Amino acid sequence: MKTFCFANSQIIESEKAKIHPMDIGLIRGYGIFDFFRTSNYSPVFLNDYLDRFIRSAEKTFLALDFGKEELSQVIHELIEKNDLKNGGIRMFLSGGVSENHFSPTKGSFFIFCEDLDFPSKDKYEKGVKLLALEHIRSIADIKTTNYAFPVWHSKIWKKEGAEDVIYHMNGQVSESSRSNIFIVKDGKISTPANHILHGITRKRLLELAPQTQIRNITLKEALNADEVFMTSTTKKVLPVTQIDELKIGNGHPGPITKKLLEEFTELEQKISV
Ligand code: PLP
């Protein structure tokens, strides 16, 4: 089936979309993106994702020719044209083609529709393993396209039977490669305050559990937690039951993680009827 995207200010067939090979998005990895889902044809938490994308453009000094209203209109048109009942939508703005092959200029802007896979039922029931990895993302609060380090490392974490990594630096946890991290100890929920992307799923979880402490969390605390879970657009609320070779809590998804996944799923269903 033909799919359609938004490229060069118009809706065209996705396979006809083009970008210049010398765009610094490609040769320097300088660009921004954002990604959200549709549920029953409704773009989930669209407002939040558009705000974050516009903020990313401002922070990276990239000009975005479209405002929130226009983006929203195009997105609704694409959902209809692609019959995107339950899928993913990716907005991407590149750094542009630059004379010195370094400084940002006017970039190319695209919106693509994609099929989407969630983690298996088994992963939600049993939880997943993360590898502890000493790393910190640069300009972590901006959703840049630079994921070279985790893309490279994914070969290693897959070989170790892990779902992903948990980044730590100087003993402090920040996040996973594409998710935020929460821990639960003695019924108290906490999530790292610094060196993170401000996830839209994290934001919703903080609304569902407003007593959550936003603070610095050590790796030691994460390893000794009763429950650990990760949140993201594509994972929702996914239990983490192992970090490296250590079981978290009793090695099974905990009650608070399960309750928050349920509440998050209900919230999403409510807004997409
Ligand atoms: N942290 C990083 C580095 C990410 O790339 C992502 C999502 O891609 C997240 C956290 C989770 O954010 P969200 O809940 O908006 O998907």
Residues whose N, C-alpha, C, O or C-beta is under 5 A from the ligand:
A	BS01	PLP	E175 S176 S177 R178 S179 N180 L197 H198 G199 I200 T201 R202 T231 S232 T233
